[in-house]
Amino acid sequence: MFYKPLNHITLPLGFLSGTLAAIVVLLMLTQTKFTVILQSIKHKFTFTQLILAVCCWFLFLPLAEFFTSLIPTTGPLEAVYKIFEESFEMMLDYKIAGFIMVCLLAPIFEEIIFRGIILKGMLNFNVNPTVAILLNGFIFGCAHMNPWQFIGAGILGVIFGFVYYRTKSLLIPMILHFLNNTLAYSLMLIQGDMEGDVFVQSDYLILIGLTILGIGSVFLLYKQTQQKTI
């Protein structure tokens, strides 16, 4: 019988090897140099830009959760949801491995893949920035391979893409991704399941208000980054 405590090591290693392989393949297909990605991670940004980026992420969370809540977990999708739920709640048995994969490795390597290579690649091929950012969010949502993360991840992917495009810093989306995953993972650990939400979706006035503030944060970040973008 497989020695289960080894999963604390094998699960992160499996995730790491898979993402590294994907990065290598994408770098080869897009003929992108990894030094360019390192430069974007090291790119300087202001404290104001970081705060506005955090506001963009946090204030759009209720909207992402609201649309996610509209997708049913019963009926035709019930069997799929059970598989999705079991795969996530398995991390409750391997909390350290789950934290490493979800909160540390995913923010770094997924941002390299989706923003550092895919989004930047589209921009380098002169795809309209708005189209590129929206398409990147769609691809990011699809990559999660389940309908409940598709919309939420898609919206957040658009935010992360916009932040990267305007600030030229790949480190800021990594920070936002870390905050998002750590918040979600912490709620799952505290509540013992994956049903927890950050906001109450039924409070529509708060939802609308926070979304408006989120749009305001996007506009302020846009104004703060009038210099040449990627």
Contacts in CASP RR format, 6 or more apart in sequence:
PFRMAT RR
TARGET T0000
AUTHOR 0000-0000-0000
METHOD contacts of the structure
MODEL  1
MFYKPLNHITLPLGFLSGTLAAIVVLLMLTQTKFTVILQSIKHKFTFTQL
ILAVCCWFLFLPLAEFFTSLIPTTGPLEAVYKIFEESFEMMLDYKIAGFI
MVCLLAPIFEEIIFRGIILKGMLNFNVNPTVAILLNGFIFGCAHMNPWQF
IGAGILGVIFGFVYYRTKSLLIPMILHFLNNTLAYSLMLIQGDMEGDVFV
QSDYLILIGLTILGIGSVFLLYKQTQQKTI
7 93 0 8 1.000
7 94 0 8 1.000
7 97 0 8 1.000
8 94 0 8 1.000
8 96 0 8 1.000
8 97 0 8 1.000
9 97 0 8 1.000
11 94 0 8 1.000
11 97 0 8 1.000
11 98 0 8 1.000
11 101 0 8 1.000
12 97 0 8 1.000
12 98 0 8 1.000
12 100 0 8 1.000
12 101 0 8 1.000
12 105 0 8 1.000
15 101 0 8 1.000
15 105 0 8 1.000
15 106 0 8 1.000
16 105 0 8 1.000
16 109 0 8 1.000
19 105 0 8 1.000
19 109 0 8 1.000
19 110 0 8 1.000
19 113 0 8 1.000
20 109 0 8 1.000
22 113 0 8 1.000
23 109 0 8 1.000
23 112 0 8 1.000
23 113 0 8 1.000
23 117 0 8 1.000
26 32 0 8 1.000
26 113 0 8 1.000
26 117 0 8 1.000
26 118 0 8 1.000
27 33 0 8 1.000
27 34 0 8 1.000
27 117 0 8 1.000
30 117 0 8 1.000
30 121 0 8 1.000
32 117 0 8 1.000
32 120 0 8 1.000
32 121 0 8 1.000
36 120 0 8 1.000
37 112 0 8 1.000
37 116 0 8 1.000
37 117 0 8 1.000
37 170 0 8 1.000
40 116 0 8 1.000
40 120 0 8 1.000
40 164 0 8 1.000
40 168 0 8 1.000
40 169 0 8 1.000
40 170 0 8 1.000
41 169 0 8 1.000
41 170 0 8 1.000
41 171 0 8 1.000
41 174 0 8 1.000
42 171 0 8 1.000
43 167 0 8 1.000
43 168 0 8 1.000
43 169 0 8 1.000
43 170 0 8 1.000
43 171 0 8 1.000
44 169 0 8 1.000
45 167 0 8 1.000
45 169 0 8 1.000
45 171 0 8 1.000
45 172 0 8 1.000
46 224 0 8 1.000
48 224 0 8 1.000
49 167 0 8 1.000
49 169 0 8 1.000
49 172 0 8 1.000
49 221 0 8 1.000
49 224 0 8 1.000
49 225 0 8 1.000
50 172 0 8 1.000
50 175 0 8 1.000
52 217 0 8 1.000
52 220 0 8 1.000
52 221 0 8 1.000
52 224 0 8 1.000
53 163 0 8 1.000
53 167 0 8 1.000
53 172 0 8 1.000
53 173 0 8 1.000
53 175 0 8 1.000
53 176 0 8 1.000
53 221 0 8 1.000
54 175 0 8 1.000
54 176 0 8 1.000
54 179 0 8 1.000
55 213 0 8 1.000
55 214 0 8 1.000
55 217 0 8 1.000
56 159 0 8 1.000
56 162 0 8 1.000
56 163 0 8 1.000
56 214 0 8 1.000
56 217 0 8 1.000
56 218 0 8 1.000
56 221 0 8 1.000
57 156 0 8 1.000
57 159 0 8 1.000
57 160 0 8 1.000
57 163 0 8 1.000
57 176 0 8 1.000
57 179 0 8 1.000
57 180 0 8 1.000
58 179 0 8 1.000
59 210 0 8 1.000
59 211 0 8 1.000
59 213 0 8 1.000
59 214 0 8 1.000
59 217 0 8 1.000
60 155 0 8 1.000
60 156 0 8 1.000
60 159 0 8 1.000
60 210 0 8 1.000
60 211 0 8 1.000
60 214 0 8 1.000
61 180 0 8 1.000
61 198 0 8 1.000
61 199 0 8 1.000
62 198 0 8 1.000
62 199 0 8 1.000
62 201 0 8 1.000
62 206 0 8 1.000
62 207 0 8 1.000
62 210 0 8 1.000
62 211 0 8 1.000
63 155 0 8 1.000
63 207 0 8 1.000
63 210 0 8 1.000
63 211 0 8 1.000
64 151 0 8 1.000
64 152 0 8 1.000
64 154 0 8 1.000
64 155 0 8 1.000
64 156 0 8 1.000
65 152 0 8 1.000
65 197 0 8 1.000
65 198 0 8 1.000
65 199 0 8 1.000
65 201 0 8 1.000
66 201 0 8 1.000
66 207 0 8 1.000
67 151 0 8 1.000
67 152 0 8 1.000
67 155 0 8 1.000
68 148 0 8 1.000
68 149 0 8 1.000
68 151 0 8 1.000
68 152 0 8 1.000
69 197 0 8 1.000
69 201 0 8 1.000
71 77 0 8 1.000
71 147 0 8 1.000
71 148 0 8 1.000
71 151 0 8 1.000
73 81 0 8 1.000
73 148 0 8 1.000
74 81 0 8 1.000
77 147 0 8 1.000
80 146 0 8 1.000
80 147 0 8 1.000
81 148 0 8 1.000
84 146 0 8 1.000
84 148 0 8 1.000
85 193 0 8 1.000
85 194 0 8 1.000
88 188 0 8 1.000
88 194 0 8 1.000
89 188 0 8 1.000
89 192 0 8 1.000
89 193 0 8 1.000
89 194 0 8 1.000
91 97 0 8 1.000
91 98 0 8 1.000
91 101 0 8 1.000
91 102 0 8 1.000
91 185 0 8 1.000
91 188 0 8 1.000
92 188 0 8 1.000
92 189 0 8 1.000
92 192 0 8 1.000
95 189 0 8 1.000
98 185 0 8 1.000
99 185 0 8 1.000
102 181 0 8 1.000
102 182 0 8 1.000
102 184 0 8 1.000
102 185 0 8 1.000
103 178 0 8 1.000
103 181 0 8 1.000
103 182 0 8 1.000
103 185 0 8 1.000
104 178 0 8 1.000
106 177 0 8 1.000
106 181 0 8 1.000
107 174 0 8 1.000
107 175 0 8 1.000
107 177 0 8 1.000
107 178 0 8 1.000
107 181 0 8 1.000
108 174 0 8 1.000
110 140 0 8 1.000
110 177 0 8 1.000
111 160 0 8 1.000
111 164 0 8 1.000
111 170 0 8 1.000
111 173 0 8 1.000
111 174 0 8 1.000
111 177 0 8 1.000
112 170 0 8 1.000
114 136 0 8 1.000
114 137 0 8 1.000
114 139 0 8 1.000
114 140 0 8 1.000
114 143 0 8 1.000
114 157 0 8 1.000
114 160 0 8 1.000
115 136 0 8 1.000
115 160 0 8 1.000
115 161 0 8 1.000
115 164 0 8 1.000
115 170 0 8 1.000
115 173 0 8 1.000
116 164 0 8 1.000
116 170 0 8 1.000
118 136 0 8 1.000
118 139 0 8 1.000
119 132 0 8 1.000
119 133 0 8 1.000
119 136 0 8 1.000
119 161 0 8 1.000
119 164 0 8 1.000
119 165 0 8 1.000
120 164 0 8 1.000
120 230 0 8 1.000
122 132 0 8 1.000
122 135 0 8 1.000
122 136 0 8 1.000
123 129 0 8 1.000
123 132 0 8 1.000
123 165 0 8 1.000
123 230 0 8 1.000
127 135 0 8 1.000
129 165 0 8 1.000
129 229 0 8 1.000
132 165 0 8 1.000
133 158 0 8 1.000
133 161 0 8 1.000
133 162 0 8 1.000
133 165 0 8 1.000
134 158 0 8 1.000
136 157 0 8 1.000
136 158 0 8 1.000
136 161 0 8 1.000
137 153 0 8 1.000
137 154 0 8 1.000
137 155 0 8 1.000
137 157 0 8 1.000
137 158 0 8 1.000
137 161 0 8 1.000
138 154 0 8 1.000
140 153 0 8 1.000
140 154 0 8 1.000
140 156 0 8 1.000
140 157 0 8 1.000
140 160 0 8 1.000
141 149 0 8 1.000
141 150 0 8 1.000
141 151 0 8 1.000
141 152 0 8 1.000
141 153 0 8 1.000
141 154 0 8 1.000
141 157 0 8 1.000
142 150 0 8 1.000
143 153 0 8 1.000
144 150 0 8 1.000
144 153 0 8 1.000
156 176 0 8 1.000
156 180 0 8 1.000
159 176 0 8 1.000
159 218 0 8 1.000
160 173 0 8 1.000
160 176 0 8 1.000
160 177 0 8 1.000
161 173 0 8 1.000
162 218 0 8 1.000
162 221 0 8 1.000
163 172 0 8 1.000
163 173 0 8 1.000
163 176 0 8 1.000
163 221 0 8 1.000
164 170 0 8 1.000
164 172 0 8 1.000
164 173 0 8 1.000
164 230 0 8 1.000
165 229 0 8 1.000
165 230 0 8 1.000
166 221 0 8 1.000
166 222 0 8 1.000
166 224 0 8 1.000
166 225 0 8 1.000
166 229 0 8 1.000
167 221 0 8 1.000
167 225 0 8 1.000
168 229 0 8 1.000
168 230 0 8 1.000
183 198 0 8 1.000
187 196 0 8 1.000
187 197 0 8 1.000
187 198 0 8 1.000
188 194 0 8 1.000
188 196 0 8 1.000
199 206 0 8 1.000
199 207 0 8 1.000
199 210 0 8 1.000
200 206 0 8 1.000
201 207 0 8 1.000
END
